[in-house]
Amino acid sequence: MCDVNQTEVTEFLILGFKGLYKYKFLLFILFLFCYLMILAGNLLIIVLVSTNHNLNTPMFYFLQHLAVADIISTTTIVPMMLNIILYDMKEVPVRICIFHLHIVSIFGFSPIILLTIMSYDRYLAICRPMHYNSIMPPHICFKMVLGSWFFNFVLSFEIIFVWQLEFCGSNTIDHFFCDFGILLELTSSDIHLLTLVSFVIDIIGSVIPFALILVSYLSIFFIIMTRSSTSGLSKAFSTCGSHLTTVCIYYGTIFMIYMPLSNDRSSSTNKFLSLLYIVVSPMMNPIIYSLRNQEIRRTLQQMLRKLYGYY
């Protein structure tokens, strides 16, 4: 219950990019363009993999689902951010804010889990090529992807505790969406248990997948270094390059956002770092895979030739 001199908060005021209100139309156009680029690029990956038999491999199957995860995770935040930019700030009921946070939490770990699966796929393709097809048949790939989506729902159960929190006094959220950390700062309830649960989930959902990715690439690196064939080295690097670049972008931004010194940063810095993870990474993924992957480039060229042939 709130103290006598405090009022219960029924709505949060999300400030968005305060201080940049005079540039709101420029920001709106910029982020709308980025969002459309995310949709177009990732939808192109989904269409290419779905309609071309030469991309019918586990690697591209996982890439297709990574594109789906990028679209969903971005769509949970960017439209709301655009609305806040357009109207300078936005009042959101507490329950709606927590529901939005729940949706963000459900899909927040999706790219991380899929990137972990993709690193395992690259490990098998390079380190155990003779057994690759038997270990990664289509039904196993389907179960792995299905398991990753289910795992995301399980990891989001911490938000159940957020529904029990009470908010009194301040209702200002200096961000462009309902951020979990800020809600913990605003609540008047005891958050010791929730903080512990959140820490455990972060370990399970981020640190352990990163460790698995690291182990996979250390194994790949060891195998590559023991090979004497230059062509084998080139092929191995080409198959891993795109995925490794994506992993570095995702985890680089995550570590910058959640490193211990993040509490000492300004809200503007945290917003900028959040944009790297929410907007820049999903927008860069299709570009990275299109530029670095020969199969994707070849399939895209074939599709464009067919389209131009109809005119």
Buried (B, 14 or more C-beta within 10 A) or exposed (E): EEEEEBEEBEBBBBBBBEEEEEEBEEBBEEBBEBBEBBBEBBBBBBEBBEEBEEBEBBBBBBBBBBBBBBBBBBBBBBEBBBBBBBEEBBEBEBEEBBBBBBBBBBBBBBBBBBBBBBBBBBBBBBBBEEEBEEEBEEEEBEEBBEEBBEBBEEBBEBBEBBEEBBBBEEBBBBBBBBBBBBBBEBBBBEBEEBEEBBEEBBEBBBEEBBEBBEEBBEBBEEBBEEEEEEEEEEBBEEBBBBBBBBBEBBBEBBEBBEEEEBEEBEBEEBBBBBBBBBBBBBBBBBEBBBEBBEBBEEBBEEBEEEEEEEE
